[in-house]
Amino acid sequence: MIEALELSKDYGGLRAVDAVSFKVEPGSVLGFLGPNGAGKSTTMRMLAGTLAPTSGTARLGGLDVRDGGLAVRALVGYLPENNPLYEEMETADYLEWCGAVRGLSGPRLRERVQASVRDCALGDALGRPLGVLSKGTRQRVGLAAAIVHDPPILVLDEPTSGLDPNQAREVRALIGTLKAQKTVLLSTHILSEVEAVCDRAVILARGRIAASGTLAELSLLGGPPRVKVTLAAAALDRACAQKALSALPGVTGVTETAAADGEAAYLLDGPPEVRAEAFRLAGREGWTLLGLERTAPSLEEV
């Protein structure tokens, strides 16, 4: 549904996006990750049709964004990072205007405005000028404007920016609901957000793709899963405990890691079966075993 093929963008002598290629399948959410200046927003603007690429191709629903005209723009709802609003307009008037610009009118326009207001929890803001709304509410107005024409594709650049935790959770829940009918490209710096709503992720660095795949595939880039053993620290000889854990069959390394007060935690490099061996060892040694789990590198570590 969304496809970038060798997509590049130059600003004078600076190549901001360099031969980026990826696909977002229908009914899925792709997380677009990377540090500031990596080229995420530039790529999303090219995909949304608001910025022409220097080279390469961007397709939405099989249509080239440079040649598709209004037909391709009707397919996408775009929320830019810096959400532009006409601050003197009231919320209801603004959403009606956005729908009318998208070709909606009559009962269909009223129906879609009501749906976007409901989905984005904007009932209390309808009669208020956009300029007096909080940043979080303004962000939800921008999201409502992006979905008012019910597009099959959403390109969302930092959609939860400025939202409080409750509002951010509601927006994530909305995105999770929408992905059943829509294809979503989501840029964010909140990695827990990616883990909550995304099926796959692309990591961009210096304008190029550094990694891509499912979240499980990306986690492997941080190393194989390990086994975490948490013991009560009272009367525990930490050095002896680490030595004993290192001697377990299949263990290739043991690292003591941060733990809560009164606890000692160790990360074991080895196969999943190490858990059973660690359990039996704790019983033999008389240790108080507080936790035993497999852990994988977090997306933040990757």
MIZA-522649 format. One line per field, with one value per residue: residue in one letter; x, y, z of N, C-alpha, C in turn. Coordinates in pm, whole numbers, plus 50000, padded with zeros to 5 digits. Layout:
<nodes>
rest = (A_...)
nX = (X_...)
nY = (Y_...)
nZ = (Z_...)
caX = (X_...)
caY = (Y_...)
caZ = (Z_...)
cX = (X_...)
cY = (Y_...)
cZ = (Z_...)
</nodes>
This chain:
<nodes>
rest = (M_I_E_A_L_E_L_S_K_D_Y_G_G_L_R_A_V_D_A_V_S_F_K_V_E_P_G_S_V_L_G_F_L_G_P_N_G_A_G_K_S_T_T_M_R_M_L_A_G_T_L_A_P_T_S_G_T_A_R_L_G_G_L_D_V_R_D_G_G_L_A_V_R_A_L_V_G_Y_L_P_E_N_N_P_L_Y_E_E_M_E_T_A_D_Y_L_E_W_C_G_A_V_R_G_L_S_G_P_R_L_R_E_R_V_Q_A_S_V_R_D_C_A_L_G_D_A_L_G_R_P_L_G_V_L_S_K_G_T_R_Q_R_V_G_L_A_A_A_I_V_H_D_P_P_I_L_V_L_D_E_P_T_S_G_L_D_P_N_Q_A_R_E_V_R_A_L_I_G_T_L_K_A_Q_K_T_V_L_L_S_T_H_I_L_S_E_V_E_A_V_C_D_R_A_V_I_L_A_R_G_R_I_A_A_S_G_T_L_A_E_L_S_L_L_G_G_P_P_R_V_K_V_T_L_A_A_A_A_L_D_R_A_C_A_Q_K_A_L_S_A_L_P_G_V_T_G_V_T_E_T_A_A_A_D_G_E_A_A_Y_L_L_D_G_P_P_E_V_R_A_E_A_F_R_L_A_G_R_E_G_W_T_L_L_G_L_E_R_T_A_P_S_L_E_E_V)
nX = (50083_50196_50491_50833_51091_51419_51432_51528_51651_51781_51921_52053_52392_52359_52264_51977_51806_51882_51856_51639_51445_51146_50852_50509_50273_49922_49687_49865_50101_50377_50661_50862_51178_51452_51728_51708_51724_51774_51632_51369_51125_51149_51136_50875_50726_50775_50646_50386_50331_50383_50632_50867_51061_51418_51523_51425_51128_50802_50520_50171_49914_49973_49997_50202_50333_50409_50281_50018_49836_49531_49406_49589_49639_49398_49407_49552_49595_49750_49950_50156_50478_50503_50220_50010_49768_49472_49448_49249_49011_48724_48709_48513_48437_48680_48730_48513_48575_48816_48716_48551_48739_48852_48660_48420_48069_47740_47534_47733_47967_47898_47869_48131_48278_48164_48241_48524_48555_48451_48626_48868_48820_48714_48495_48459_48593_48477_48343_48539_48805_49091_49332_49333_49346_49495_49827_49816_49544_49528_49692_49534_49326_49461_49505_49240_49172_49331_49208_48952_48843_48835_49066_49251_49517_49746_49976_50171_50340_50508_50263_50173_50295_50330_50108_49937_49994_49751_49607_49788_49784_49521_49534_49715_49560_49357_49501_49569_49314_49244_49420_49312_49160_49319_49636_49929_50188_50413_50588_50798_50952_50911_50975_50840_50591_50613_50654_50405_50212_50311_50380_50605_50932_51137_51462_51623_51924_52134_52011_51989_51878_51930_51849_51585_51272_51062_50960_51059_51264_51433_51506_51691_51918_52041_52162_52148_51862_51866_51898_51756_51839_51716_51797_51750_51932_52020_52248_52375_52652_52781_52988_53048_52800_52785_53000_52911_52681_52804_52920_52722_52581_52605_52610_52765_52849_52823_52670_52651_52375_52181_51963_51676_51668_51797_51811_51980_52085_52141_52256_52243_52420_52313_52132_51766_51713_51872_51735_51602_51820_51932_51729_51735_51991_51967_51806_51977_52182_52056_51961_51739_51516_51398_51321_51303_51364_51337_51502_51504_51694_51596_51404_51505_51771_51861)
nY = (49879_50126_50238_50283_50346_50345_50606_50944_51259_51576_51868_52130_52082_51883_51558_51455_51236_50913_50699_50533_50249_50073_49887_49916_49704_49646_49710_49717_49850_50050_50136_50423_50503_50677_50904_51264_51454_51242_51203_51126_51284_51419_51203_51116_51336_51329_51090_51158_51335_51606_51701_51701_51428_51408_51201_50865_50676_50716_50545_50526_50314_50195_50410_50661_50922_51156_51169_51105_51301_51444_51204_51032_51180_51171_50929_50942_51035_51287_51376_51620_51679_51935_52054_52224_52476_52673_52923_53105_52988_52799_52474_52290_52418_52416_52140_52077_52234_52111_51862_51942_52043_51806_51707_51626_51654_51766_51515_51316_51461_51570_51333_51225_51425_51412_51150_51169_51355_51211_50985_51106_51230_51501_51644_51845_52058_52169_52420_52608_52841_52739_52850_52884_52641_52369_52226_51947_51904_52042_51876_51649_51754_51788_51519_51436_51588_51459_51213_51269_51241_50972_50812_50543_50524_50630_50875_50952_51179_51190_51160_51163_51371_51608_51522_51425_51141_50989_51082_51014_50736_50691_50777_50591_50363_50427_50426_50156_50050_50161_50037_49804_49866_50035_50143_50225_50456_50541_50777_50817_50910_50774_50480_50278_50318_50231_49959_49903_49942_49889_49675_49626_49779_50048_50162_50462_50628_50898_50952_50707_50362_50187_49955_49712_49543_49294_49355_49155_49052_49276_49297_49096_49205_49328_49129_48782_48636_48635_48481_48588_48590_48644_48705_48696_48930_48920_48772_48657_48549_48727_48705_48430_48332_48427_48285_48021_48021_48065_47824_47655_47411_47490_47765_48056_48297_48532_48814_49052_49256_49563_49587_49584_49725_49508_49292_49075_49051_48861_48823_48566_48425_48197_47892_47854_47641_47678_47798_47600_47465_47672_47708_47463_47483_47702_47589_47389_47545_47691_47944_48227_48242_48492_48567_48443_48451_48475_48714_48970_49192_49532_49754_50008_49956_49830)
nZ = (50000_50081_49937_49902_49675_49629_49724_49736_49861_49806_49951_49828_49856_50040_50115_50232_50245_50146_49899_49999_50061_50115_50222_50321_50424_50347_50608_50823_51068_51042_51216_51217_51277_51439_51506_51567_51269_51104_50871_50870_50877_50633_50453_50506_50425_50150_50087_50152_49956_49972_49928_49674_49557_49499_49354_49269_49366_49502_49609_49657_49725_49480_49308_49169_49359_49240_48998_49036_49120_49239_49287_49415_49642_49770_49891_50121_50463_50637_50904_50993_51156_51277_51354_51151_51194_51141_51344_51414_51353_51463_51617_51514_51275_51143_51102_50940_50720_50641_50565_50352_50173_50103_49940_50049_50130_50240_50401_50421_50482_50734_50877_50872_51002_51257_51324_51330_51534_51748_51755_51817_52054_52087_52168_52365_52259_52036_51993_52031_51957_51764_51838_52114_52230_52416_52367_52344_52280_52038_51888_51872_51722_51479_51414_51385_51161_50975_50945_50865_50607_50581_50489_50327_50393_50638_50732_50984_51169_51453_51622_51890_52011_52266_52406_52708_52932_52944_52719_52517_52537_52456_52189_52086_52119_51939_51696_51692_51656_51409_51233_51145_50928_50783_50643_50810_50858_51095_51270_51549_51863_52087_52212_52345_52245_51982_52031_52130_51925_51667_51384_51233_51192_51076_51093_51068_50981_50937_50694_50567_50557_50845_50970_50945_50993_51159_51502_51664_51505_51494_51760_51788_51686_51893_52023_52137_52315_52677_53003_53300_53635_53951_54281_54639_54824_55085_55302_55091_54908_54670_54479_54488_54408_54144_54035_54063_53902_53659_53612_53530_53303_52960_52996_52888_52974_53245_53383_53634_53704_53729_54011_54232_54566_54811_54648_54414_54085_53790_53458_53231_52970_52746_52651_52655_52829_53045_53248_53398_53506_53661_53845_53988_54090_54266_54463_54565_54670_54860_54808_54799_54557_54356_54103_53766_53440_53079_52883_52634_52424_52454_52241_52263_52340_52107)
caX = (50000_50295_50615_50943_51189_51541_51386_51637_51622_51897_51905_52182_52492_52332_52169_51903_51755_51972_51819_51561_51345_51072_50709_50415_50164_49787_49642_49976_50159_50523_50726_50973_51259_51583_51756_51677_51809_51800_51561_51236_51020_51165_51082_50730_50671_50776_50542_50255_50312_50402_50770_50909_51192_51522_51526_51352_50983_50715_50389_50064_49810_50017_50005_50320_50288_50438_50194_49881_49750_49431_49369_49679_49625_49276_49434_49637_49575_49886_49968_50298_50537_50459_50080_49966_49625_49424_49418_49129_48892_48679_48741_48412_48446_48805_48715_48420_48651_48909_48638_48505_48857_48872_48552_48301_47962_47611_47531_47861_48058_47859_47896_48275_48323_48122_48323_48659_48544_48433_48747_48978_48775_48721_48364_48466_48669_48414_48308_48650_48907_49207_49444_49329_49351_49624_49903_49764_49416_49560_49745_49420_49256_49536_49477_49103_49175_49396_49120_48814_48794_48841_49162_49303_49658_49777_50118_50163_50473_50501_50122_50143_50377_50258_49992_49964_49994_49618_49576_49877_49733_49400_49573_49770_49447_49290_49584_49552_49183_49242_49504_49231_49108_49409_49780_49979_50330_50416_50719_50792_51071_50869_50993_50732_50479_50639_50631_50263_50120_50371_50409_50742_50996_51254_51550_51694_52039_52205_51940_51988_51819_52029_51792_51440_51219_50967_51021_51135_51388_51520_51560_51806_52036_52104_52218_52048_51795_51941_51819_51780_51818_51711_51809_51751_52073_52054_52334_52422_52788_52758_53095_53028_52680_52820_53087_52829_52597_52891_52957_52607_52596_52552_52630_52889_52885_52732_52692_52563_52306_52111_51849_51616_51731_51774_51813_52097_52037_52247_52216_52316_52423_52297_52003_51653_51714_51949_51643_51580_51945_51945_51629_51785_52109_51921_51760_52092_52263_51977_51933_51599_51499_51289_51279_51374_51294_51412_51495_51559_51731_51485_51418_51593_51908_51891)
caY = (50000_50233_50183_50374_50278_50424_50744_51032_51401_51663_52011_52183_51976_51789_51451_51431_51099_50851_50569_50459_50158_49988_49873_49899_49622_49686_49664_49706_49975_50051_50239_50489_50542_50733_51027_51389_51478_51118_51205_51067_51377_51442_51086_51113_51442_51280_50988_51224_51416_51749_51733_51620_51365_51438_51082_50753_50673_50691_50501_50501_50238_50168_50533_50744_51046_51272_51168_51065_51416_51439_51065_50976_51256_51127_50804_50959_51134_51322_51462_51656_51694_52065_52050_52359_52499_52811_52943_53185_52908_52709_52335_52230_52481_52371_52003_52081_52289_52006_51763_52001_52047_51669_51670_51580_51752_51715_51419_51246_51550_51575_51201_51206_51517_51354_51032_51210_51418_51103_50903_51185_51285_51647_51702_51967_52163_52202_52561_52692_52870_52652_52920_52882_52502_52319_52158_51812_51909_52080_51758_51562_51817_51753_51378_51431_51640_51359_51098_51313_51190_50827_50762_50409_50534_50738_50907_51026_51220_51222_51191_51182_51481_51705_51465_51368_50995_50934_51113_50934_50599_50691_50786_50461_50271_50463_50375_50012_50021_50201_49954_49697_49912_50130_50122_50336_50484_50616_50821_50853_50890_50699_50343_50195_50337_50140_49823_49886_49948_49864_49538_49628_49908_50086_50254_50548_50699_50977_50945_50572_50260_50113_49824_49703_49409_49287_49393_49039_49047_49386_49273_49007_49284_49364_49008_48677_48643_48585_48440_48674_48525_48743_48640_48781_48962_48896_48656_48599_48580_48759_48650_48285_48309_48447_48175_47900_48035_48054_47684_47577_47361_47574_47907_48106_48422_48582_48954_49107_49372_49644_49523_49661_49709_49378_49188_49062_49000_48817_48788_48448_48394_48053_47850_47865_47533_47723_47835_47483_47441_47778_47679_47354_47534_47785_47499_47324_47643_47757_48084_48264_48277_48589_48580_48363_48482_48503_48855_49006_49334_49623_49833_50120_49907_49809)
caZ = (50000_50078_49884_49867_49592_49609_49745_49779_49861_49826_49978_49787_49857_50147_50086_50355_50235_50050_49840_50098_50003_50208_50194_50432_50373_50390_50739_50919_51117_51036_51294_51148_51392_51412_51579_51499_51154_51030_50744_50884_50835_50488_50383_50521_50340_50012_50074_50159_49836_49996_49894_49559_49574_49401_49270_49326_49350_49616_49561_49751_49656_49345_49230_49192_49421_49153_48880_49070_49140_49345_49315_49515_49766_49837_49960_50239_50568_50679_51021_50998_51289_51325_51312_51113_51212_51130_51485_51436_51326_51568_51586_51427_51143_51080_51054_50825_50608_50596_50491_50225_50085_50056_49848_50118_50141_50284_50512_50434_50551_50875_50935_50891_51106_51384_51351_51367_51666_51846_51764_51874_52183_52073_52193_52447_52189_51909_51978_52076_51855_51771_51900_52261_52275_52463_52263_52327_52209_51900_51821_51842_51609_51359_51381_51335_51024_50889_50920_50841_50479_50590_50391_50357_50434_50732_50752_51110_51215_51596_51650_52032_52064_52347_52475_52839_52921_52913_52579_52432_52537_52375_52048_52050_52105_51814_51586_51691_51597_51268_51145_51088_50799_50718_50646_50889_50875_51221_51319_51690_51945_52206_52167_52399_52153_51870_52078_52159_51811_51535_51342_51184_51212_50996_51166_50974_51038_50836_50567_50511_50643_50923_51000_50928_51017_51268_51628_51711_51426_51535_51895_51776_51653_52019_52082_52162_52445_52791_53119_53415_53764_54059_54410_54758_54851_55226_55329_54964_54864_54529_54394_54479_54327_54003_53994_54052_53783_53541_53593_53483_53166_52853_53023_52828_53038_53348_53415_53737_53651_53829_54076_54341_54697_54873_54546_54327_53958_53700_53322_53187_52828_52729_52595_52748_52928_53160_53355_53485_53580_53761_53949_54072_54161_54377_54568_54627_54742_54963_54772_54782_54416_54342_53963_53668_53316_52958_52846_52503_52419_52425_52119_52296_52333_51966)
cX = (50087_50426_50712_51048_51306_51512_51500_51591_51749_51851_52040_52283_52470_52230_52101_51847_51828_51926_51745_51454_51279_50927_50633_50295_50029_49752_49751_50022_50310_50574_50849_51058_51392_51603_51710_51776_51839_51733_51420_51128_51029_51108_50930_50663_50671_50667_50402_50229_50330_50544_50814_51045_51290_51534_51453_51202_50915_50577_50295_49952_49845_50032_50130_50274_50314_50342_50047_49785_49655_49395_49459_49667_49499_49299_49500_49584_49709_49882_50117_50346_50495_50318_50029_49813_49594_49368_49292_49001_48854_48699_48642_48420_48571_48790_48618_48492_48748_48835_48592_48620_48883_48757_48427_48197_47837_47621_47664_47964_48025_47892_48045_48331_48286_48208_48463_48661_48532_48563_48862_48938_48781_48588_48367_48533_48597_48388_48418_48748_49029_49322_49445_49338_49490_49695_49851_49634_49438_49613_49632_49334_49327_49513_49336_49096_49235_49302_48980_48759_48805_48939_49210_49447_49674_49928_50123_50303_50462_50357_50090_50228_50290_50138_50032_49951_49858_49581_49661_49828_49607_49434_49633_49660_49372_49368_49571_49419_49182_49318_49429_49178_49209_49554_49842_50132_50343_50559_50704_50928_51038_50871_50890_50607_50493_50607_50482_50178_50179_50394_50554_50801_51112_51333_51635_51809_52113_52144_51933_51926_51931_51980_51643_51397_51109_51037_51104_51268_51485_51581_51683_51934_52110_52167_52110_51979_51884_51845_51857_51743_51824_51704_51795_51896_52115_52133_52385_52566_52781_52864_53080_52906_52711_52906_53006_52739_52680_52925_52841_52629_52532_52572_52765_52933_52780_52770_52597_52504_52231_51988_51796_51692_51697_51776_51947_52050_52155_52186_52305_52307_52417_52160_51892_51655_51791_51858_51622_51704_51963_51848_51680_51907_52068_51874_51876_52171_52188_51950_51781_51582_51377_51239_51366_51302_51390_51396_51555_51597_51610_51510_51509_51739_51951_51923)
cY = (50126_50173_50295_50294_50372_50574_50829_51177_51479_51804_52076_52069_51872_51685_51411_51289_51033_50710_50480_50376_50076_49982_49867_49825_49671_49628_49650_49845_49961_50167_50292_50555_50602_50860_51149_51410_51354_51115_51151_51159_51407_51327_51084_51221_51399_51176_51051_51314_51564_51795_51641_51556_51411_51323_50970_50772_50648_50657_50481_50430_50209_50289_50612_50879_51168_51281_51146_51178_51398_51296_51005_51050_51220_51001_50823_51066_51161_51415_51497_51677_51827_52088_52191_52373_52647_52851_53024_53106_52826_52565_52274_52286_52432_52230_51996_52134_52185_51899_51814_52009_51909_51619_51619_51692_51684_51617_51346_51332_51553_51444_51184_51302_51461_51234_51071_51279_51311_51024_50976_51260_51438_51715_51833_52083_52219_52351_52658_52719_52782_52718_52915_52740_52466_52246_52017_51809_51948_51960_51662_51621_51783_51610_51363_51481_51539_51243_51138_51259_51039_50768_50622_50410_50652_50751_51002_51053_51270_51253_51213_51292_51579_51651_51416_51216_50935_50959_51031_50790_50589_50696_50654_50358_50298_50409_50223_49970_50049_50105_49834_49735_49995_50082_50245_50339_50582_50649_50862_50835_50806_50550_50249_50206_50244_49997_49796_49872_49902_49715_49523_49767_49924_50186_50329_50617_50767_50960_50809_50474_50182_49972_49828_49559_49413_49326_49279_49028_49156_49361_49183_49083_49327_49245_48906_48697_48584_48546_48528_48599_48633_48670_48742_48803_48932_48765_48590_48644_48602_48697_48499_48250_48323_48333_48047_47905_48018_47909_47597_47531_47455_47723_47951_48240_48464_48725_48995_49237_49446_49571_49614_49638_49573_49263_49188_48995_48970_48782_48676_48435_48243_48019_47860_47758_47571_47759_47719_47454_47545_47756_47572_47399_47616_47699_47433_47419_47713_47903_48106_48319_48367_48602_48497_48379_48495_48650_48872_49152_49420_49697_49952_50077_49882_49941)
cZ = (50000_50033_49851_49791_49564_49626_49802_49773_49895_49859_49948_49781_49965_50102_50216_50361_50120_50013_49940_50027_50113_50164_50325_50376_50423_50527_50842_50959_51114_51120_51221_51255_51348_51490_51501_51384_51071_50894_50749_50829_50685_50409_50391_50437_50194_49990_50076_50040_49857_49964_49781_49586_49467_49303_49342_49312_49483_49562_49678_49676_49511_49257_49268_49247_49333_49036_48914_49095_49256_49382_49423_49647_49842_49919_50096_50335_50632_50798_51030_51140_51352_51272_51279_51125_51188_51266_51511_51413_51449_51522_51488_51286_51069_51025_50936_50702_50553_50517_50357_50125_50025_49969_49915_50124_50197_50400_50532_50509_50700_50946_50966_50996_51243_51422_51396_51503_51774_51865_51833_52001_52184_52105_52269_52375_52068_51891_52015_51962_51874_51846_52050_52316_52326_52349_52237_52250_52063_51821_51784_51730_51478_51317_51327_51191_50927_50856_50877_50710_50468_50487_50427_50408_50529_50745_50870_51163_51359_51640_51797_52095_52142_52422_52614_52829_52887_52767_52485_52424_52450_52226_52001_52031_51975_51695_51576_51632_51448_51179_51089_50951_50721_50725_50710_50888_50990_51260_51465_51754_52068_52171_52227_52312_52034_51912_52100_52033_51678_51510_51297_51211_51114_51078_51065_51048_50924_50697_50503_50609_50711_50955_50974_50955_51120_51398_51685_51636_51468_51672_51890_51742_51780_52089_52110_52296_52555_52904_53236_53542_53872_54192_54523_54799_54994_55239_55201_54938_54712_54438_54378_54394_54178_53951_53973_53929_53656_53510_53543_53339_53065_52874_52969_52890_53139_53381_53526_53686_53762_53882_54185_54471_54756_54774_54473_54199_53866_53564_53273_53036_52812_52677_52699_52858_53054_53277_53452_53568_53690_53877_54045_54154_54282_54494_54641_54716_54854_54934_54769_54640_54400_54199_53871_53535_53199_52924_52707_52506_52385_52295_52142_52289_52189_51899)
</nodes>
